[in-house]
Amino acid sequence: MTIKKKPKVFSGIQPSHALHLGNYLGALKPWVESQNETDNVFCVVDLHSPTLLGDIDPKILAENSRSVAALYFAAGIDPEENIVFIQSHVPEHTEATWILSCATPLGWLNRMTQFKSKSQLVESVGTGLLTYPVLMAADILLYDTNRVPVGDDQRQHVELTRDIAMRFNNLFGDVFTIPEAVIPKLGARVMSFDEPETKMSKSIARSKAGHAVNLLDSEKQMKKTIMSAVTDSERETRFEHASKGVYNLLSLYQTLSGESKESIEAKFDGQGYGFLKKELLGIVIESLAPVQKRYAEIMDDRAELERILANGAQKAKERASVTLQRMKNATGVG
């Protein structure tokens, strides 16, 4: 009897700022729900954070990395069954990035949407902002990844990873597995409460109240954000006819509750937006309370957290070094 191998998955979150509800619904929750079906590598991608210098205080980046890892575990990621580590603790990522950079055409990087948008925010653009998609490609390719769960806005980066891998294979032989992007059906693009046409953002949430519910917010903070969410002057609670703000609230409720659109529309029909917001607030608090409790327990035992992360980094290194050696053998480096 042939034992079917589990698909290999790689994913990660930047520890640039506090994680919010969008990170939970678009990443953490789906990771937890599928972790027994796949062979997973979950990374805290701290090397991606300094691409815009000044966007994050260097003094708190290391602490944020531990905090994000603790939230992985608090949400339900099992460190014994999955590889969980901090990216900078595995130097194979940066070494592989350099080799991949030498095989990546500059034009491919210039066309990246996020580079175009972020580079307009600063007067002088660091090289890292241009080349960080190659680092992302190294993250993925080092683990022979089959699937990359990402939000829809990250699809272009996975497509670039595929292009880089196929070009490298054409130049140097069969070195890389070609990964595929996996976009979750629910929670893939969680919009903000104050601007429902804008995706929930960690950096915006840091400086703008009412934009997002952060995972470690108090119940009072959650209530203030959700109850002030943008709606309209109508009472329309049908998904297909709702305004963008109301649709966002309905979608969040559907993702957290698991209920069908039909049952949700029946529940909120004629009830008014205040009732919808109160019900959403209740289910958000109910969903995040156990995460917050477990997070506090994990952060209270820092020695154990460091042990778990060191163990995860060693496991990651063992896998990544095999792929890096294939890259070196193929290119004559080393």
N, C-alpha and C positions, 0 to 999 in steps of 0.2 A: 504493500500500500504506500503510495507516494504522499508525503506530507506537504501540503501547499504552503509555500512561504508567505509570510505576511508582507504586504506592501510596505516599503520604507518611506517614512514621512519625516520631513524637516520643517520646523517653523520656529519663529522667534518674535519677540517684542523688544523694542528699544526702551531702555530705562531712563529716557530723557525727562519725563515728567510723570505725575501720578496717573495710574491706570483708571480708566473710566468705564461706564456701562457698555460703551461700544466695544472696548477691548474684551470685556467679559463675554458678551453675546457673540461677537465675531470671531473670537479666538479661544479663550479659556474654556468656555462651556462646550463648544464642539470638540476640542481636544480631549476633554474629560470623557465625553460621551462615546468617543471612538477609540480610546486608548487601548482597549483590549483587542481591537480588530487589526491594528497596525503595529509596525516596529518603529517606534518614535524616537526622534531626537528633538528636544525642546531647548532652545537656546535663549539666553538673555543677551541680546546683541548690542553690547555696550560700545563696541568699536564703531558702530554706526552713529552714535550720539553726537560726537564732536564735529560733524560735517559743517555745521554753521557755528563757528566759535563764538562764544558769548551767549548762545541760546540756552545753555545750561551751566550752572555753577560747577566747576571742576571739583570743588570740595565735597559736593553731595552726590556726584555720579556713582562712586563706589557704594555708597549707602543705598542709593536708588536701585542699583543692580541686585543687592541682597533683598531689598523690599519686593521687587518684581518676582524674584525667584520664590520668595515666601508666598506670594500671592498665587503662583503656579500651584504650589503644594496645597495651599489653603482652599483653592478651587476644586481640588480633587486629583491632581496629577500625582501618580504614585512614583516616587523616585527609585523604587526597587524594580519596577517594571519598565520604566522609561529612562532614557539618558537626558539628564537635565544639568546644564552647566552655564557658566558665564563665558561668553565668547573670547574675551581677552586672555582667559586662562589656558587656551589651547592655541599656541603660536602657529600651528599648521595653517590656520585660517589666513593669517597675513602672508605667509610664505607662498601659499597657493594663489593668493590674490595677485602677487607680483608676476608669477608665471602666466596666469590667465590674462593679465593686463597687456603683456607683450604679444598676445595673440588676438587681442580685441581691437578692431578698427575704431579710430577716434570718432568717425562719423556716427557709429552706433550709439555712442555715449552722448553726443551732442543732441540727438533727437529725443532723448528721454524727457517725458513730460514734466516729471518732478524737478529735474535739473533746470528746465526752462522757467518754471514758476518760482522755485526757491531762489534762484540766482538773481531774480529781480528784486529780492528783499534786501540785498546788501550791496554796498559799493564795490567791494573786492571779493571775488569768489575763490575759496580755497580749492585746491586740486581734489581734495577728498570728496567734495560735493559732486564733482564730475565722475569720479571713479568708484564711488561707493556701490553702484550696481554690480561692479566686478567683484567686490567683497561679498555682496549678497550671492552672487553666482558661486563663489568659492564655498560659502556656507552650505549651499545646497548640494553642490557636486561632490564635496569631500565625503559624503555619507551614502553615495550610490542611491540617492533619493529617487523614489518613483512619483511621490505626490507631495505637492507644496500647498497646504491650505492657506489662502490669502484673501484679503478683501479685494473687491473688484478694481480698486485703484492701484493695486500692486500687480495686476495681471501682466502689465507691460514688462515689469522686471523679471518675471518668470519666463516670458517669451524671450527676453534678452539672454537669460541663462541658457535656454534651449539653443539659441543661435550660437552662443559662445561654445557650448559643449559640442555641437555638431561641427563647427569650424575646427575646433581643436582635434576632434576625432578624424576629420578629413586630412588634417595636416600631419598628425602624429600616430594615427592608428586608433584602435578601439580602447580608449582610456576611460570615458565617462558613460554613465547611465543617463539617458535623456529624461528629465523630469516633466511632469505635467502639473499645471495649476488646478487646484480644486477650490471652487468658490461656493461657500455654504449657501443654501437656499434661503435660510432665515438668518438675519443678523449680519449679512455680508457688508452692508453699508448703513450703519446706524447714524441717523441725522441728529443734529443738535436740537436742544429744546428752544433756544432763543432765535435760531435761524434755521428752520427746517429744510432749507435748500442747501445747507452746508453740512458736510460730514463732521461728526463729533471729533474734536481734535484735542490731544493732550496739551499742546502748546497754547492753544486758545483758552482752554479751560483753566490753565494756570493763572491767567490774567483777567479773565472775564467771568464774573458771577452769572449763573443762570444758563451757561452754555452746556454743561454736562453734569451728570451725577458721577462723582468719583467713587471708586469701590470702597474707600475708607471714610467717606463722608458720614457725618452723624445723621440721625433720623431728621433732625431739625433742618440740616442743610439740604437733605434730599427733598423734604417737603417744600422748602422755599423754591428750589429749582423746578420741580415738577408742577407745582401749583401755579407758577408764573409762566409756564410753557406757552408759546405762541399758538393760538387757534384761529378763530374767526368769529363773526357775529351771527353765524347760523347755528343749527342744531343737527347737522348732518354727520352721522356716524357710520355710514356705509363706506366700505373701503374704496370702492370704485368712484364714489362721488365726493369723498371728503377732501378738504383742502390739505395742502402739504403738511401743515402743522398737526392737524387732527389725524391724518394718515400715519404720521410718525408715531403718535401716541398709541394708535390702534395696533400698529405693527410691533411695537415694543411689548404691548400686552400679549399679543399672539405668540411672540417668541418666548416670553417668560412663562406663559400659562400652558402652551401647547394646545390650546383650544382651536377649533376650526373658525374660519372667518364667519360662517353662518351663525354659530352660537354666540360669537362675540357681538355681531351686529344685532342679534336679538336681545342680548343682555343690555346693550347701551342705547337701544332705540328709544328716542324720546326722553332720555334721562338728563341730557345736558352735559356740557363739557366738564363741569365741576365734579360730577359723579365719575366720569371717565378718569379724570386726573387722580381722584381719591383712590379708586380701585387700582390704578397703575402704581400709585405710591405704595399701596399695601403690598402688592406682589413684588415690587422692587425691594422693599425692606425685608420681606420674608425670604427672598432669594439671596440677599447679601449678608444677612445676619450671621448665618453659619460660617460664611467665608471670613467675615471680620473676626469672629471668635477664634477660629482656627489660626488665622494670621497672627493674632496677638500671642497665642501660645507658641507659635514657631519663632517669632522674633524675641521671645523671652529666653529662648535657649540658643544663643548665637553660636556657641561651640558646636552644637549638633547641626545647625544649618551650614556652617563652614565645612563640617565633615562630609555632609551629604553632597555639597557642591564640589568639593575636592574629589570625591569618589566619581561624581558625574563627569568631571573634567578628564579624569584618567580614562574612563570608558570611552569618552569622545575622542581622546588623543589616540587610543589604540585603533579605532576605526579610521580616523582621519589620516593617520600616518601611512596606512596601507595605500590609500588613494594618492597621497602626496608622493609616495615613492614611485608609483606608476607614472605620475606626471614627470618626475625627474628622470626616470629611465627613458621615457619617450622623447624627452627634449635634450637629453645629454647633460642635464644640470646635476652637479654633485658627483 
